Amino acid sequence: MTAITGDPDEAVAGIADGATVLVGGFGMAGMPVTLIEALIRQGATDLTVVSNNAGNGDTGLAALLAAGRVRKMICSFPRQSDSWVFDGLYREGRIELEVVPQGNLAERMRAAGAGIGAFFSPTGVGTLLAEGKERRTIDGREYVLEYPIKGDVALIGAYLGDRRGNLVYRKTARNFGPVMATAATLTIAEVRRVVELGELDPEAVVTPSIYVDRILDLSAAEASS
């Protein structure tokens, strides 16, 4: 049964030090900023964060990095014009980095959710990213072995949720949320509002409630603030 709350701090309760946290978002699109702010207040540290990029500006994931809570980033795009928080930490040797090509990043999380032990991918062959990995030639093409990425927690942003925990997304904010929801032991989603059962078109549901443990109703959070 999905727990629904309007209290961000309640939504992230119990996240442990050292956890692997999957954070949705493509840049700021779909990033669960309110949940991340609550995680900063909650105090969990020594985290491994998996996300498409390593934060934008000074908010959301960048704020979590600035608070010194992240030991390691696993991402596709660690550097961009507004990634100054990560850049500074990395140059000072205060954070570890694992770069994963974007398609492999999504597929490694999808594999975790699907129970796939490992898979071969051509992406990264011939580059530093393939060093030390098992290789195999299949139909004349070289591949490297990739392993699943499983999270202890997934923090994702969706558009709407219903009282059972089904989620729909809005346009590009969909990005990594669906695969992250399947790949984590505990999935927490923030949504603009929670609707009654039957209000969501079943054909439009992207993440079924079976993958969602907690929902933060942002409309309720704003009403109580």
C-alpha positions as CSV (number, residue, x, y, z in Angstrom):
1,M,0.0,0.0,0.0
2,T,1.4,3.4,-1.0
3,A,1.7,5.9,1.8
4,I,0.6,9.4,0.9
5,T,1.8,12.5,2.8
6,G,1.9,16.3,2.5
7,D,4.9,16.4,4.8
8,P,8.2,16.3,2.9
9,D,10.2,15.3,6.0
10,E,7.9,12.4,6.6
11,A,8.3,11.3,3.0
12,V,12.1,10.9,3.3
13,A,12.2,9.5,6.8
14,G,14.5,6.6,7.4
15,I,16.9,7.0,4.5
16,A,20.2,5.7,5.9
17,D,23.7,6.9,5.8
18,G,25.6,5.2,2.9
19,A,22.5,4.6,0.9
20,T,22.5,4.5,-2.9
21,V,19.9,7.1,-4.0
22,L,18.5,7.2,-7.6
23,V,17.5,10.8,-8.4
24,G,15.3,11.5,-11.4
25,G,15.6,14.4,-13.7
26,F,17.1,15.5,-16.9
27,G,18.6,18.8,-15.8
28,M,15.8,20.3,-13.7
29,A,13.0,18.6,-15.7
30,G,11.5,16.0,-13.5
31,M,13.9,16.6,-10.6
32,P,12.2,16.0,-7.2
33,V,13.5,19.2,-5.7
34,T,11.2,19.2,-2.6
35,L,12.2,15.7,-1.7
36,I,15.9,16.5,-2.1
37,E,15.5,19.6,0.2
38,A,13.9,17.3,2.7
39,L,16.7,14.8,2.4
40,I,19.2,17.6,3.2
41,R,17.2,18.4,6.4
42,Q,17.0,14.7,7.2
43,G,20.8,14.5,7.4
44,A,21.7,11.2,5.6
45,T,25.3,11.3,4.5
46,D,28.0,9.3,2.7
47,L,25.5,8.8,-0.1
48,T,26.0,7.4,-3.6
49,V,23.8,9.3,-6.0
50,V,22.8,8.0,-9.4
51,S,21.4,10.7,-11.8
52,N,21.6,11.8,-15.4
53,N,23.8,14.8,-14.4
54,A,25.6,16.2,-11.3
55,G,23.4,19.1,-10.4
56,N,22.4,22.5,-11.8
57,G,23.1,25.8,-10.2
58,D,22.6,25.8,-6.5
59,T,19.3,24.0,-6.1
60,G,18.0,20.4,-6.0
61,L,20.8,17.9,-6.4
62,A,23.4,20.7,-6.5
63,A,22.3,21.7,-3.0
64,L,22.7,18.1,-1.7
65,L,26.2,18.1,-3.1
66,A,27.0,21.4,-1.6
67,A,25.8,20.1,1.8
68,G,28.6,17.5,1.7
69,R,26.2,14.6,1.8
70,V,27.4,12.8,-1.3
71,R,30.4,10.5,-1.4
72,K,30.1,9.4,-5.1
73,M,28.2,10.5,-8.2
74,I,27.2,8.0,-10.9
75,C,26.0,10.0,-13.9
76,S,26.2,10.6,-17.7
77,F,26.9,14.4,-17.7
78,P,28.9,15.6,-14.7
79,R,29.9,18.9,-16.3
80,Q,27.9,21.7,-17.9
81,S,27.7,25.4,-17.7
82,D,26.0,25.5,-14.3
83,S,27.6,22.5,-12.6
84,W,30.0,24.6,-10.5
85,V,29.1,22.9,-7.3
86,F,30.2,19.5,-8.6
87,D,33.1,20.9,-10.4
88,G,34.5,22.4,-7.2
89,L,34.0,19.3,-5.2
90,Y,35.6,17.1,-7.8
91,R,38.7,19.4,-8.3
92,E,39.2,19.3,-4.5
93,G,39.0,15.5,-4.4
94,R,35.9,15.6,-2.2
95,I,33.7,13.5,-4.3
96,E,34.1,10.3,-6.5
97,L,32.8,10.0,-10.0
98,E,31.7,7.2,-12.2
99,V,30.7,8.2,-15.7
100,V,28.2,6.0,-17.5
101,P,26.9,6.6,-21.0
102,Q,23.3,7.8,-20.9
103,G,21.7,4.7,-22.6
104,N,23.7,2.4,-20.4
105,L,22.7,4.3,-17.3
106,A,19.0,3.8,-18.1
107,E,19.4,0.2,-19.2
108,R,21.5,-0.7,-16.1
109,M,18.6,0.5,-13.9
110,R,16.0,-1.1,-16.1
111,A,18.0,-4.4,-15.8
112,A,17.9,-4.1,-12.0
113,G,14.2,-3.7,-12.0
114,A,13.7,-6.6,-14.4
115,G,15.9,-8.9,-12.5
116,I,18.5,-9.2,-15.3
117,G,21.9,-10.2,-13.9
118,A,24.0,-8.4,-16.6
119,F,23.9,-7.5,-20.3
120,F,26.3,-6.8,-23.1
121,S,26.4,-3.4,-24.7
122,P,28.4,-1.9,-27.6
123,T,28.4,1.6,-26.0
124,G,31.8,2.5,-24.6
125,V,33.8,0.0,-26.6
126,G,37.2,1.4,-27.5
127,T,37.1,4.1,-24.8
128,L,38.3,4.4,-21.3
129,L,34.8,3.5,-20.0
130,A,35.4,0.0,-21.2
131,E,38.6,-0.6,-19.4
132,G,38.6,-3.6,-17.1
133,K,35.2,-4.9,-18.4
134,E,34.6,-8.3,-19.8
135,R,34.4,-8.2,-23.6
136,R,32.6,-10.4,-26.1
137,T,32.3,-10.4,-29.9
138,I,28.7,-11.1,-31.0
139,D,27.9,-11.3,-34.7
140,G,31.1,-9.6,-35.5
141,R,30.6,-6.7,-33.2
142,E,32.4,-6.1,-29.9
143,Y,30.5,-5.6,-26.7
144,V,31.3,-5.0,-23.0
145,L,29.5,-6.5,-20.0
146,E,27.5,-4.1,-17.9
147,Y,25.9,-4.8,-14.5
148,P,22.6,-3.5,-13.1
149,I,22.4,-0.4,-10.9
150,K,20.1,-1.0,-8.0
151,G,19.1,1.8,-5.5
152,D,18.2,1.6,-1.9
153,V,16.0,4.6,-2.5
154,A,14.6,6.3,-5.6
155,L,13.5,10.0,-5.5
156,I,11.4,10.8,-8.5
157,G,9.2,13.6,-9.7
158,A,5.9,12.8,-11.4
159,Y,2.9,15.0,-12.6
160,L,0.0,13.3,-10.9
161,G,-0.5,10.3,-8.6
162,D,-3.7,8.6,-7.4
163,R,-4.5,7.3,-4.0
164,R,-3.3,3.8,-4.8
165,G,0.1,5.1,-6.0
166,N,-0.2,5.0,-9.8
167,L,1.9,7.8,-11.5
168,V,1.7,9.8,-14.7
169,Y,4.4,12.1,-15.9
170,R,4.4,15.3,-18.0
171,K,6.4,15.4,-21.2
172,T,10.2,15.4,-20.7
173,A,9.8,15.2,-17.0
174,R,9.2,11.5,-17.5
175,N,12.9,10.8,-18.3
176,F,14.5,8.4,-15.8
177,G,11.6,8.2,-13.3
178,P,10.0,5.1,-14.6
179,V,13.1,2.9,-14.6
180,M,14.3,4.3,-11.3
181,A,11.0,3.4,-9.7
182,T,11.5,-0.3,-10.6
183,A,15.2,-0.4,-9.6
184,A,14.9,0.8,-6.0
185,T,14.0,-1.0,-2.7
186,L,12.1,2.2,-1.6
187,T,10.6,4.5,-4.2
188,I,9.4,8.0,-3.2
189,A,7.6,10.2,-5.7
190,E,6.6,13.8,-5.4
191,V,3.6,14.8,-7.5
192,R,1.8,18.1,-8.1
193,R,-1.4,16.6,-6.6
194,V,-3.0,13.4,-5.7
195,V,-6.3,12.5,-7.4
196,E,-9.0,10.1,-6.5
197,L,-9.1,6.5,-7.8
198,G,-10.5,6.4,-11.3
199,E,-9.4,9.9,-12.3
200,L,-6.3,8.7,-14.1
201,D,-6.8,7.0,-17.4
202,P,-5.4,3.5,-16.9
203,E,-3.9,3.7,-20.4
204,A,-1.9,6.8,-19.3
205,V,-0.4,5.3,-16.2
206,V,3.4,4.9,-16.7
207,T,4.5,3.8,-13.2
208,P,2.1,1.3,-11.6
209,S,1.5,1.6,-7.9
210,I,3.3,-1.7,-7.2
211,Y,6.6,0.2,-7.6
212,V,5.7,3.2,-5.5
213,D,6.0,3.1,-1.7
214,R,5.5,6.8,-0.7
215,I,4.0,9.8,-2.4
216,L,4.6,13.4,-1.4
217,D,1.5,15.5,-2.4
218,L,3.0,18.9,-3.2
219,S,-0.5,20.6,-3.3
220,A,-1.0,19.4,0.3
221,A,2.5,20.5,1.3
222,E,1.9,24.0,-0.1
223,A,-1.5,24.3,1.6
224,S,0.0,23.5,5.0
225,S,3.0,25.8,4.7
